[in-house]
Every structure is written in C-alpha cells, then in structure tokens.
Amino acid sequence: MNEKVRDFFKNNIGYFAIALVSGIYIATALITVEETGKTISQIIADGTIVLFLGLFINRIFDLQGMLSGDRDERVQSTVKLHGEMVVRVSPYIEQLDDWCEMKNREAMKIQRTKILASAGMKYEEYFDEDGVAKGFTPDAAKLKNKLTRTDELHRIRCYRKALKLKLTPLTASTLTSEGGRKQDPYFLGRTKAQYETRTGVMDLFSKIGTACIFGYYGVALVQNFSYAALIWTSLQVVIFLTMGVIKMYRSYMFVTDEYRGRIVKKIDNLQKFENYIIASGQKMPKIIGMEV
C-alpha cells in the first residue's frame, strides 16, 4: 500500500464510513421495509447465504489488511532487526533459558511485592529468594476483634493473591521464534493466529444477527417498483463492504501496531540478554541492525 494512499485512507476512513452509511439511508427512501412472510426453512436458507457472503467478504478484507500490514516498511524493518538479534545472541543461546528463568523470578518477585505492600506486608517474610512460599498464619486474635478483623482479612486476601499470581513466562523459544499486560511484563501480545481466532468468532456472531434480519425481512418498492429486490440486495452488499473495509483497516492497524509491538518487545528482551552477556565479560559478535 502506497504510503500517501495509506495515510489518506487512515485519516479519512471515518468520512468514508459516514458517506456509505448516509448513502444507504438515502436509498431506503425508495423502498419500504416489511415482513417477507417466508417460512422458517426459507428464512434459514436465505439467511445462510447472506451469512456466508458476509463472512467471506470480511475474511477477504481481513486478509488484505494483514497483508498490507506485513508489507509496511516499519513491520519489515522490525522483523529484520529481530532476525539479526537472534543471530547475534545465537552463540550464547544455551544461556538464554537460564536468563529467562532469572527474569521470570524477578518479575514474579516485583509483582508479589506490590501486592503484599498494599497490606503492609514484606515479601521476605512470606516468600524466599526462589519464590517458594514460607507460609502464612492468620492472626486469630485480630480476626475476633471487630476493629482489626477487616485489616486481617485484607492481609489474607493479599497473601492468597500473591501466592496464586500467574504471569506469562518468558522463554527462549518465544524470544527467538515467531502480547503487555498490567502486572504481566512478559506477555508480549497476541499472535496472528490468536487475533484471527478472536475476530473470527466475533464476526460469526455479528453475521448471524445480520443474516436473521435480512432473512426475516424483505422489501417492496413504493407502488410496487420492480427493482426492490435488486436494491435490497445492493444495500446488503454495501453494508458488508463497509464492514469489510473497517475490518481491513483494523487488521492493518493490528499488524503495524500490536503485532509489531510484540516483536519489538522480543528485541528489547534479547538486547537485555545481550547486555547481560557483555556484563559477564563475554564478547558479542557485531551485527549492524536497523532502528526499530
């Protein structure tokens, strides 16, 4: 996608959507909406066709948006830099798993410390350096006292929350092969497959509703104009195209923003590993990379 065209489309997509929706509304002045009187089997048959048409159009626009995102110069340069970083650290790849484990323990300690601190509790009193729980014994006297019961229950909840805390583990395979959350620094973002699965389910439900509407309702032109069915079908297609264009734009933005951000986070962690290797006195091969 040409950069000027992309920027123009990006800056004016809202106006395009408004124009299409306005055109659809104006076109409804030529028709009247009424029940078709179709049987249940006819509604299902017609609705199924509309359903698959909508899903097909959205899917094509979705793929086109992701392809356009993959061709974006920023995405390509980021993917290239990630490949260079993998090559750069490859001589010390056997140390990457241990480093990841160390960073996982650090992240777990930091997040648990924050949780416990909200109740005035110290991490060292409840977990050792490896993150193993030392145990927690509620203060029975405080639980019986109305003035201190609430605070003690809060301490219990914080300890349980810290004990059950789950974070996305950082692994060597995740960093070197093919996303952030609050209190989960190593969640790198969704993969393309995860994004496709989620959006596919959402599309299915939205199209089922649309299919039922178009299946149950039909149209008749004022004064029985003979092009009613053609106009109604055209309106459906325009609606699907509008939804598809928006879907394409969202898919493009996913690749250029969220998915690219996932790769940037991988590069950032590989650079941290590189600094760790250098700090330990080991030399790293020099590879000239591109800026993210």
Disulfide bonds with the S-S distance in Angstrom:
none
